[in-house]
Amino acid sequence: MEFPWLVWLETCESTNTWALHHADQLYGGQVIYTQAQTRGRGQYNRAWQSPKGVLTASFILPQSAAIVAPSVQAGIAVMRALSGLRPTVERHLQLKWPNDVMVQGKKLAGILCERRSPWLVVGVGLNRCVDVAAMGLPQAISLHTLLHSPEAVPTDLELLAAIRAELLWCWQQSQGVQITAQRDFLRGRSLTLVQGAQRWQGIGVGISDRGTLQVRLSNGEVREFSSGHVIYNA
């Protein structure tokens, strides 16, 4: 089966970096994919490990002012894709604001959104069938572990097609963020939000329809944050 929207690279440093460098040659709906990413990047330019068994891809979407929180919306799209492919996983999936998909308190997928006019590049790294214990990643989990069988894990192509479809649907709808309380990983958790030299401590209250994180501070004030690094208590 051919996928005209798929750009399959034998290897590259980072699918996001490749997409940003080739933005003038791309069109909306394309997917940049490789099984050998050598220098993956996460939020705040952290290194992202990409061993065999980790799905690494970048999805090309039009920039849109109607999408108020791209990383949050993309995280919801990834959860919808996984739930559609394997309904049994739906009850386990949560979103940790602003860009991580969590399962059982561990990271299943990370998202990195970057802009290069006229596109938004949505990078997704998803632990598909990797042995996270052997890799020394105690805070990570894979679909293999969740589904208890390698045969039950969707293929890379199935995942790419499903995530692409959900992202395109989300961008076409252009609606506010819609996430239920049980899907909100930080709701009710003690956390510290860091922005540069500033730090705020409080309890997660929820994610607003604008995609902001709502935190109840120690003085009782509920404050909204549109960016920042979250440190939370397990």
Secondary structure, DSSP 8 states (H G I E B T S, - for coil): ---TTEEEES-BS-HHHHHHHTGGG--TT-EEEES-BSSEE-GGG-EE---TTEEEEEEEEE--TT-S-HHHHHHHHHHHHHHHH-GGGGGGEEEETTTEEEETTEEEEEEEEEEETTEEEEEEEEESS--TTTTT-TTB--HHHHHS-GGGS--HHHHHHHHHHHHHHHHHH-------GGGBTTBT-EEEEEETTEEEEEEEEEE-TTS-EEEEETTS-EEEESS-EEEE--
